[in-house]
Amino acid sequence: MRGIVFNGETAEIRTDVEVRDPGPNEVWVRVAAAGVCHSDVSVINGTIPWPAPSLMGHEGAGVVERVGAEVSRVKVGDHVVIATLANCGMCKWCNTGKPGWCRASIGNRTEPFTVGGVAAGNFAATSSFAEVTVVKEIQAIPIPKDIPLTSACLIACGVVTGLGSVFNRANVTPGQTAAVFGAGGVGLSVIQALRIKGAGRIIAVDTVPAKGKLAIQLGATDFVNAAEVDAVAAIHELLPYTPTQTVGPFGAGGVDWSFECVGVAPVTAAAVEVLDWGGTCVQVGQAAPTATYAMPIAHFTQVERSIVGSRAGGVRPQYDVPMIVDLYQRGLFDLDSMVSKTYPMESFFEVVDDMHHGRLARGVLVF
């Protein structure tokens, strides 16, 4: 079968990929659609260190093709979103609504594939850039068959990460203000979640002016083009300390919440700098493991700002995925508009180029 393989230096499309049989608690999923995320590109460029060879992809949806002997939650023919969180389902974290803290969900790379007869690993417990993948039963979340799989695949990573960062990792109340740094798939999901939560001012920030239109369409009230203006200054001008003073003591003025969806240290610094007193920055973007930044400690201790980490939006797959599907079906969350373009697997590098030049909210591979 076909698959996109990280060979240690780049990605290559191979036709000699095989996948092992599902274990007792595993399922085979024939992947129908897979979103291409910046994390996939980060593996290729070394930002995310990952062993090779590995089958790439982690944002997928498809149809269950085979099930293990002990599988009871899904059946052959079910349409599913493939969650990246391969948690155990039994530990204290799984049973207290924090499966992202499950020790079994990190560092769990296995080698269910072969490429040219050589053992190959998975990526993010998913490998959605393969025509068929094998995952734990707990990762396969059934969805209605009338949901387009090209839209549903976005739920697996970008949407749960963005929406979950608002719903699970923040406590946004109606009327509060927010700035969202990065208007790609994750940032647009943050924006939609903020709209659902009733945020009063939602400021989208990106360096690509064309992304502003979709951001506004999905719920942003303002768009700041960070390629042309100082985003921090622009946000303080939109929400000044007083009508006559843009920035007050300890950086007062700005937003109640900021969401960093890029994974770049200077952007995180900016996302903290735009916080009003008592504000919180939610770090959503995946940075390089060694990335750091410096901020004045007094800006936290004196006025009680906070920084909160977000791993995949604190996702609880078995609860959050059906919730997002329900929001979509009720017209409250727009998945379809976030799919900028679909591509065949062979056009993977075209997707990457379009991402690099800011042409996409999300590009989706169809198999």
PyMOL commands that set and color helices and strands:
alter all, ss='L'
color gray80, all
select helices_A, chain A and resi 38-44+94-96+99-101+103-105+137-139+149-156+158-167+185-197+211-218+231-238+249-251+265-273+298-301+312-314+317-329+336-338+345-356
alter helices_A, ss='H'
color red, helices_A
select strands_A, chain A and resi 3-6+11-14+17-19+26-36+54-55+60-67+79-82+113-115+118-120+132-136+140-143+177-181+201-206+222-225+255-260+275-283+306-309+341-344+363-366
alter strands_A, ss='S'
color yellow, strands_A
deselect
rebuild
show_as cartoon
